[in-house]
Amino acid sequence: MSDAPRLKEGQALWLLAATFAVAVAGLIYELIAGAVSSYLLGDSVTQFSLVIGIFMTSMGLGAWASRFVTGAERGFTLSQILLGLVGGFSAPMLFLAYGYLDGLQGVLFAIVIAIGALSGLEIPLITRILTERRAMEHTLSNVLTADYAGALVAALAFPLLIVPQLGLMAASLVFGLLNLMVAGVSVWMFRDRIGWGMRGAWVAGLVACFSALLWSEKLVSLTDAAFFDDDVIYAEETPYQRIVVTRWQDRYRLFLNGAIQFDTLDEHRYHEALVHPVMRSLPRRADVLILGGGDGMALREVLRWDGVEQVTLVDLDPRVVAMFRDNGELSPLNGNALNDPRVTVIHEDAWNFVRADRATYDVILLDLPDPRDFAVSKLYSREFYAPLANRLSPRGALVTQAGSPLFARRAFWSVTRTLEETRNPHGVGGALHVTPYHAYVPSFGDWGFVIASPAPLRPPAPLPDGLAFFTPELWPGMQVFDGDTSRIPAEANSIVTHPLVRYYETGWAGWMN
């Protein structure tokens, strides 16, 4: 029997509350690590699988190692101090490592292992405290219930409240403070067994974490400085992505999750190549659907055409649209297109929108992110293109950006084949008419697009005035692919197999590694 005094009821209840709090913090750290690695490295399924697997394994190692901890009260308090520091500084360390070191994964795995092992100590040590202090009416089932309840709260709060309100950087520091607050109460409650050295460590950790939180904006600026050469004029973490806009003199760039979306020096080449080949080849272009393109650049090109009566723009992230619609410095970049009365903006996942929508369109433009992971790859699948083709008028057409036929060659031809295998809703048993083409965009390199239509494309109409890149003379050459971009065998993309993600990763890795 332990000589430690029996826990009072309030103290035992505090330990259950502490279990809940540290479970919330532990899962938040895990989600932050998965989100940061997905943002920076792509392929969210792989990154989250690795983070979750390593975290759970490390928790098991921590639970096993708890048997070697002498003094459960001291061990629990120290674990909370260390979790407050390692977990609290996890996001700053990951962002800084990506910006200033050659690789991120070594630092990522070290942080996840440390957090997992420290989290794994918690339940065994709390159970020992309850046992040794004769409070086992609060059984292991109560401890586990508090732990699982905390995990549920964290899972719900992370996308709905924490990321939108705090961002990843501040979130890790806030929950680091939560662990340190648990440690502080433990220092007071178990003061008969906590020495001055640990009390000093707790104070130092609290000061460090709180100071970092106060200076979190400067930490964000420091990481942005590592990523971007130009001045960062706008940066925001949304539930969907990290948005950064940079400026150098009169040149602007948009980055989503660290990947460049446009550079005003050459974005006209991309957007004119996306929009005008399909618009000029249709007899009617009154009703237009744009999926993605929340920056309004593709919309600007669409609105150049006479006869456009209404445009529906579907973009998942309302912050991107708001920034390029309402910001007086950025809205001129798209010609104030997002404020045009003909435009209706809908904030919804493109997959869900297409499956629920019943409207018919003359033109559908897909200005979507690259298929770096399964979540985006489904927007380049047969299962997505089939209902999308049903939304086309019989003489309409759709066009999608399809990545680089040079850097991700097999991925480009996979998108082409996927559209070729999509059923033509206006031709019995037939396939869509598909036209792949490409253009050089300095910010991206050689970039590809694919047009698909129920009927053959019509003779081209005259182009609107004011184009800086696309000309009728350019079009025949854009459909010619040279030796290292020409067609190669590739599977059609499906949500069951997702070969496109593999093609994309393998292609870019061959050039960038």
Rosetta blueprint (number, residue, H / E / L):
1 M L
2 S L
3 D L
4 A L
5 P L
6 R L
7 L L
8 K L
9 E H
10 G H
11 Q H
12 A H
13 L H
14 W H
15 L H
16 L H
17 A H
18 A H
19 T H
20 F H
21 A H
22 V H
23 A H
24 V H
25 A H
26 G H
27 L H
28 I H
29 Y H
30 E H
31 L H
32 I H
33 A H
34 G H
35 A H
36 V H
37 S H
38 S H
39 Y H
40 L H
41 L H
42 G L
43 D L
44 S H
45 V H
46 T H
47 Q H
48 F H
49 S H
50 L H
51 V H
52 I H
53 G H
54 I H
55 F H
56 M H
57 T H
58 S H
59 M H
60 G H
61 L H
62 G H
63 A H
64 W H
65 A H
66 S H
67 R H
68 F H
69 V L
70 T L
71 G L
72 A H
73 E H
74 R H
75 G H
76 F H
77 T H
78 L H
79 S H
80 Q H
81 I H
82 L H
83 L H
84 G H
85 L H
86 V H
87 G H
88 G H
89 F L
90 S H
91 A H
92 P H
93 M H
94 L H
95 F H
96 L H
97 A H
98 Y H
99 G H
100 Y H
101 L L
102 D L
103 G L
104 L L
105 Q H
106 G H
107 V H
108 L H
109 F H
110 A H
111 I H
112 V H
113 I H
114 A H
115 I H
116 G H
117 A H
118 L H
119 S H
120 G H
121 L H
122 E H
123 I H
124 P H
125 L H
126 I H
127 T H
128 R H
129 I H
130 L H
131 T H
132 E H
133 R L
134 R L
135 A L
136 M L
137 E L
138 H L
139 T L
140 L H
141 S H
142 N H
143 V H
144 L H
145 T H
146 A H
147 D H
148 Y H
149 A H
150 G H
151 A H
152 L H
153 V H
154 A H
155 A H
156 L H
157 A H
158 F H
159 P H
160 L H
161 L H
162 I H
163 V H
164 P H
165 Q H
166 L H
167 G H
168 L H
169 M H
170 A H
171 A H
172 S H
173 L H
174 V H
175 F H
176 G H
177 L H
178 L H
179 N H
180 L H
181 M H
182 V H
183 A H
184 G H
185 V H
186 S H
187 V H
188 W H
189 M H
190 F L
191 R L
192 D L
193 R L
194 I L
195 G L
196 W H
197 G H
198 M H
199 R H
200 G H
201 A H
202 W H
203 V H
204 A H
205 G H
206 L H
207 V H
208 A H
209 C H
210 F H
211 S H
212 A H
213 L H
214 L H
215 W L
216 S H
217 E H
218 K H
219 L H
220 V H
221 S H
222 L H
223 T H
224 D H
225 A H
226 A H
227 F H
228 F L
229 D L
230 D L
231 D E
232 V E
233 I E
234 Y E
235 A E
236 E E
237 E E
238 T L
239 P L
240 Y L
241 Q L
242 R E
243 I E
244 V E
245 V E
246 T E
247 R E
248 W E
249 Q L
250 D L
251 R E
252 Y E
253 R E
254 L E
255 F E
256 L E
257 N L
258 G L
259 A E
260 I E
261 Q E
262 F E
263 D E
264 T L
265 L L
266 D L
267 E H
268 H H
269 R H
270 Y H
271 H H
272 E H
273 A H
274 L H
275 V H
276 H H
277 P H
278 V H
279 M H
280 R L
281 S L
282 L L
283 P L
284 R L
285 R L
286 A L
287 D E
288 V E
289 L E
290 I E
291 L E
292 G E
293 G L
294 G L
295 D L
296 G L
297 M H
298 A H
299 L H
300 R H
301 E H
302 V H
303 L L
304 R L
305 W L
306 D L
307 G L
308 V L
309 E L
310 Q E
311 V E
312 T E
313 L E
314 V E
315 D L
316 L L
317 D L
318 P H
319 R H
320 V H
321 V H
322 A H
323 M H
324 F H
325 R H
326 D H
327 N L
328 G L
329 E L
330 L L
331 S H
332 P H
333 L H
334 N H
335 G L
336 N L
337 A H
338 L H
339 N H
340 D L
341 P L
342 R L
343 V E
344 T E
345 V E
346 I E
347 H L
348 E L
349 D L
350 A H
351 W H
352 N H
353 F H
354 V H
355 R H
356 A H
357 D L
358 R L
359 A L
360 T L
361 Y E
362 D E
363 V E
364 I E
365 L E
366 L E
367 D E
368 L L
369 P L
370 D L
371 P L
372 R L
373 D L
374 F H
375 A H
376 V H
377 S H
378 K H
379 L H
380 Y H
381 S L
382 R H
383 E H
384 F H
385 Y H
386 A H
387 P H
388 L H
389 A H
390 N H
391 R L
392 L E
393 S E
394 P E
395 R E
396 G E
397 A E
398 L E
399 V E
400 T E
401 Q E
402 A L
403 G L
404 S L
405 P L
406 L L
407 F L
408 A L
409 R H
410 R H
411 A H
412 F H
413 W H
414 S H
415 V H
416 T H
417 R H
418 T H
419 L H
420 E H
421 E L
422 T L
423 R E
424 N L
425 P L
426 H L
427 G L
428 V L
429 G L
430 G L
431 A E
432 L L
433 H E
434 V E
435 T E
436 P E
437 Y E
438 H E
439 A E
440 Y E
441 V E
442 P L
443 S L
444 F L
445 G E
446 D E
447 W E
448 G E
449 F E
450 V E
451 I E
452 A E
453 S E
454 P L
455 A L
456 P L
457 L L
458 R L
459 P L
460 P L
461 A L
462 P L
463 L L
464 P L
465 D L
466 G L
467 L L
468 A L
469 F L
470 F L
471 T L
472 P H
473 E H
474 L H
475 W H
476 P H
477 G H
478 M H
479 Q L
480 V L
481 F L
482 D L
483 G L
484 D L
485 T L
486 S L
487 R L
488 I L
489 P L
490 A L
491 E L
492 A L
493 N L
494 S L
495 I L
496 V L
497 T L
498 H L
499 P H
500 L H
501 V H
502 R H
503 Y H
504 Y H
505 E H
506 T H
507 G H
508 W H
509 A H
510 G H
511 W H
512 M H
513 N L
